[in-house]
Amino acid sequence: MKMKAMVSDAIRYAAADWYNFFILGLVLFLIDHLVDLSAPPLIDSYFDVLLFIITLFLSLVELGYGFRMVEETVQGSKKPPSFHNLFNLFWHGVKESVIFTVYFIFPLIMSVISFFGFESFLGLDLSPIIVDYSLFIAVGLFFAFNIMFQGAVLNMAHHDGSLTSGFNMPMVFRKIRMVGLKNMFMISLITLLLIGILKGMIFDTFHEIPYLGHTLGDVISTVIITPFLIIFTTRLLGLIDVEK
C-alpha cells in the first residue's frame, strides 16, 4: 500500500467509530486533569495517592489501546477496537511502557552519558558543537530509537503482545527490514510532526481564540484533536505491516 493510500485509510479509520473515539478523548481528558491534581508536590494524603493510581491506570490503558489498534490493524481490522477488557488493555500498556523505556528512554540516557564520557576521556570541550547542533542530534536520536521501538511493537503485534517477542532482536531487525526502513522513517517523521509539533500548535491556537475560553479550548483539543492524531498515527504504523 502506498503512503497516500495509507494516509487516506488512516483518516477514514479515525472517523469510523465515534463512540470509541470519544471514549479515548474522555480518557485523555481525565488523564490530563488528574495529572494536575495528583502532581508529586501535592501528594500528601490517601486521596492524592488514589488519584495518582487512577491516573497511572488510565495512562497505561491508553497505551494499551494504542497497541490494540496496531495489533488489530495488522490482522486486517477496518475499525478502531473497543475498550472492552480494561485490564487486558492495562497489561498491554505496561508491556509497551517497558518496551518504550528499554528501546527509547534508556538508550537516549546512555547516549548522553556516553557522549560526555567520551568528551571527558579525550579532554575535549564539545559543548559548542552540542549547542550548535543540538536540534539535529536530538532529531537523529529520536528517529533511530523510535524506529527500533516501532519494530518491537510491530513484532509484538504478530505474537499476541508477547513481551519476549519485543526483545527478540533478530526478529525485531527482521521486521524493520521487511517493513522497510523508509516506511519506518516516514511514520516516525509523521508522528514527530503531528504529535510533537502540530498538536502543541493547535493547543496554543485554541487557547488564544477570543471568547472560546481556556477550558473549552482544552476540551476541544484533548477530546477531539488529540484522539484523532493518536488514532491516525497508530493506524499508519500498523498499515505499513499489513501486507508484509
C-alpha positions in Angstrom: 0.0 0.0 0.0 1.4 3.4 -1.0 1.8 6.2 1.6 -1.0 8.3 0.1 -3.4 5.4 0.3 -2.4 4.6 3.9 -2.9 8.3 4.9 -6.4 8.2 3.3 -7.2 4.9 5.1 -6.0 6.2 8.4 -8.2 9.3 8.2 -11.3 7.1 7.4 -10.3 4.7 10.2 -10.1 7.6 12.8 -13.6 8.7 11.9 -15.1 5.2 11.6 -16.2 4.8 15.2 -17.1 8.0 17.1 -18.1 6.1 20.2 -14.7 4.7 20.9 -13.1 7.9 19.6 -14.8 9.9 22.3 -14.1 7.3 25.0 -10.4 7.7 24.1 -10.9 11.5 24.2 -12.5 11.2 27.7 -9.7 9.0 28.9 -7.1 11.6 27.7 -9.1 14.4 29.3 -9.2 12.7 32.6 -5.5 11.9 32.5 -4.7 15.5 31.6 -6.7 16.9 34.5 -5.9 14.2 37.1 -2.2 14.8 36.5 -2.7 18.4 37.6 -4.5 17.2 40.7 -2.0 14.5 41.6 1.2 16.3 40.9 4.1 14.9 43.1 4.4 18.1 45.3 0.7 17.8 46.1 0.7 14.1 47.1 0.2 14.3 50.8 -2.9 12.3 51.5 -4.5 9.0 50.7 -6.8 10.8 48.3 -3.8 12.1 46.3 -2.3 8.6 46.2 -5.7 7.3 44.9 -5.7 10.0 42.2 -2.2 9.1 41.2 -3.1 5.4 40.9 -6.2 6.2 38.8 -4.1 8.4 36.6 -1.4 5.8 36.1 -4.1 3.1 35.4 -5.8 5.3 32.7 -2.4 6.2 31.2 -1.5 2.6 30.8 -5.0 1.8 29.4 -4.5 4.5 26.8 -1.1 3.0 25.8 -2.7 -0.5 25.7 -5.5 0.8 23.5 -2.9 2.1 21.1 -1.2 -1.3 21.0 -4.6 -3.0 20.4 -5.1 -0.7 17.4 -1.8 -1.8 15.9 -2.4 -5.4 16.7 -5.9 -5.4 15.1 -4.7 -3.4 12.1 -2.0 -5.9 11.2 -4.8 -8.5 11.4 -6.8 -6.7 8.9 -9.3 -4.8 11.0 -11.1 -1.8 9.4 -12.5 -0.2 12.6 -10.9 1.0 15.8 -11.1 -1.6 18.6 -13.4 -1.2 21.6 -12.4 -0.6 25.2 -13.5 -4.0 26.4 -11.4 -5.8 28.9 -9.7 -2.9 30.6 -7.2 -5.0 32.5 -6.0 -6.5 29.2 -5.5 -3.0 27.9 -3.8 -2.1 31.1 -1.4 -5.1 30.8 -0.6 -4.2 27.2 0.1 -0.7 28.3 2.5 -2.0 31.0 4.4 -4.0 28.3 4.5 -1.1 25.9 5.9 1.1 28.6 8.6 -1.4 29.3 9.4 -1.6 25.6 9.4 2.2 25.3 11.8 2.5 28.3 14.2 -0.1 27.0 14.2 1.0 23.3 13.8 4.7 23.7 14.4 6.3 27.1 17.3 4.1 28.3 19.3 4.3 25.0 18.8 8.0 25.0 20.1 8.4 28.5 23.0 6.1 27.8 23.9 8.0 24.6 24.1 11.3 26.6 26.2 9.7 29.3 28.5 8.0 26.7 28.9 11.3 24.8 30.0 13.2 27.9 32.2 10.3 29.0 33.9 10.3 25.6 34.3 14.1 25.9 35.9 13.7 29.3 38.2 10.8 28.2 39.6 12.9 25.3 39.8 16.1 27.4 37.8 18.0 24.7 35.2 20.7 25.1 32.4 19.7 22.7 29.8 22.0 24.2 29.9 24.4 21.3 29.1 21.5 18.9 26.3 20.4 21.2 24.8 23.9 21.3 25.1 24.4 17.6 23.8 21.0 16.5 21.6 20.1 19.5 18.4 20.0 17.4 19.9 17.8 14.7 21.4 15.4 17.4 18.0 15.2 19.2 16.1 14.5 16.0 18.6 11.9 14.8 18.4 10.1 18.2 14.6 10.3 18.0 14.4 8.6 14.6 17.0 5.9 15.5 15.4 4.9 18.8 11.8 5.4 17.5 12.3 3.0 14.6 13.7 0.4 17.0 10.6 0.9 19.2 8.2 0.7 16.3 9.9 -2.5 15.1 9.5 -4.1 18.5 5.8 -3.0 18.7 5.0 -4.5 15.3 6.8 -7.7 16.2 4.7 -7.9 19.4 1.5 -7.3 17.4 2.2 -10.5 15.5 2.8 -12.5 18.7 -0.2 -11.7 20.8 1.6 -8.9 22.6 4.3 -11.2 23.9 6.9 -9.1 25.8 9.5 -11.6 24.9 8.9 -11.0 21.2 9.5 -7.3 21.8 13.1 -8.1 22.9 13.8 -10.7 20.3 16.4 -8.6 18.5 16.8 -10.8 15.4 13.1 -10.8 14.8 12.8 -7.0 15.5 15.5 -6.2 13.0 13.9 -8.6 10.5 10.6 -6.9 11.0 12.2 -3.5 10.3 13.9 -4.9 7.2 10.6 -6.5 6.0 8.5 -3.4 6.5 11.2 -1.1 5.1 13.4 1.4 6.8 11.9 4.1 4.5 8.4 3.4 5.7 9.5 3.3 9.3 11.3 6.7 8.9 8.2 8.2 7.3 5.9 7.1 10.1 8.4 8.4 12.6 8.5 11.7 10.7 4.7 12.0 10.6 4.5 11.1 14.3 7.0 13.8 15.2 5.3 16.4 13.1 1.8 15.7 14.2 2.1 14.6 17.8 5.3 16.5 18.7 4.7 19.8 16.8 1.2 20.2 15.3 -0.6 19.2 18.5 1.2 21.8 20.5 0.4 24.5 17.9 -3.3 23.5 17.8 -3.5 23.7 21.6 -1.9 27.1 21.7 -4.2 28.3 18.9 -7.4 27.2 20.7 -6.2 28.9 23.9 -5.7 32.2 22.0 -9.1 32.3 20.3 -11.2 35.1 21.7 -14.4 34.1 23.6 -13.6 30.4 23.3 -12.1 30.2 26.8 -9.2 28.2 28.2 -11.4 25.4 29.4 -13.4 24.9 26.2 -10.2 25.1 24.3 -8.8 22.3 26.4 -11.9 20.2 25.9 -11.8 20.6 22.1 -8.0 19.9 21.9 -8.0 17.0 24.3 -11.3 15.2 23.4 -11.3 15.8 19.6 -7.9 16.8 18.2 -5.6 14.6 20.3 -7.6 11.3 19.8 -7.7 11.9 16.1 -3.9 12.4 15.9 -3.2 9.3 18.1 -5.6 7.0 16.1 -4.3 8.4 12.8 -0.6 7.9 13.6 -1.2 4.5 15.3 -3.2 3.2 12.3 -0.3 4.3 10.0 2.1 2.2 12.0 0.0 -0.9 11.7 -0.7 -0.3 8.0 2.9 -0.4 6.9 3.0 -4.0 8.1 -0.4 -5.2 6.8 0.8 -6.6 3.5 4.2 -7.8 4.8 
